[in-house]
Amino acid sequence: MENVVLQLSKTTMGTAPEELGTLLLKNYLSALLAEAFYPSFITLYADGVKLACENSAVLHELQQLQEKGSVLLLCKTCLTYFSLLDKVKVGVVATMTDIVTVQRKADKMLSVV
């Protein structure tokens, strides 16, 4: 099986207005699930860590991806910066070294921008 890493660094997809960008990201993650494409790892950093916290618009999709075997790594520095360490609902709190290690070993990396 190919080792694919999906990188999420924003709470939206594209440069569209926030509401549309959120909808696009939700649709993207739903499409991954519908296609039974489960990245080995999903790294979340910068604003992307907010996606794994309470009240996230894509929390359900991320939980489903985790249940299907994707490992979600959340940047601890970012969570600390946004005071979100106690708001995490899915994934594992990780260091940037952990994230770099996963990226370095990846066969393929996908970034949602």
N, C-alpha and C positions, 0 to 999 in steps of 0.2 A: 504494500500500500504506500502511496506517495505521501511524504511528509509535507503538508501544506500549512502555512501560517497565514492567517488573516489578521491584518493590522487595522485597528480602529483608533483614530486619534481625535475624532470629532463626534459630536452628538447628532450630526446631520450628514447627509450625502450631497455632494455637489455644492454649487455656489448659489443655489436657489434660495428663496425666502425660507426662513426657519421652519415654518409649518410644512412646506413642500419637502424640504430636505429631510425632515423627520419621517414623513410618509415614505419617501424614497428608500431610506435606510431600513425601515420596517418591512417594506416590500422586498428589498434585497435579501434580508435575513430569512424572510418567509420563503423566498424562491430557493435559497440554499436547502432549506428543510424539505420543500416539495420535490426537489431534485435528488434528495438523499445525498447531498454533498456536504460532508461534515469535515471542516478543516481539523487537522490534528491539534492545532493551537490557535487561539484567538488572543492576540495581545492588545490590551487596552491601555493607552497612556494619554497624557495631556487631557483635554476635555472628554476624551473617549471613556475614561474611567467612570464618568457619570452614568454611562449606559448600564452599568452593572449594579447600580444603587437603587434604593427605593424610589418609586415614582417615575422610573424610566419608562419611556414609551415602547421600548423594545425588550423589556425585562423578560417577558414570556418567551420570546424567540431565543434569547440567550440561554434561558433555563433549558429549553428544549434541545438546543445545540449541545449544551453540557451533558444532558441526559443521553444524547446520542454518541457521546465520547469525546467531544471537543473539550480541550483543557483551556480554560480562560485564565489568563495571567493579567493581574491588575497592578499597575505601577504604584508602589507604596508611596513614593515621593509625591506623586500626583494626588493620591487620595489624601495624604496628610496636608498638602497645600490647600485643597478644597474643603478640608475638615469633614471628610466623608468616610473615614475608617470604620465608624460605627454604623454606616448606612449601607454597607455592601450586602447584597442579596444573592449574588451568584459569583462564582469564580474564586480564585486564590490570590491573595495579596503576595506580590513578588517584587524582587528588586530589579533594577534596570539590568544588572548582570544576568539575572535569570532570563529576561526578555531577549537580551543580546545572544545568549547561548542558544535559545530556541530558534532565533532567526538565523544564526550561523549554521545550524544543522538542517535547516529547511531545504527541501528539494525545490520548493516554489513558495514565493511570498506574494500575497495579494494585499493591496492597500485600498481601502475605501476612502476616496477623497471627494 
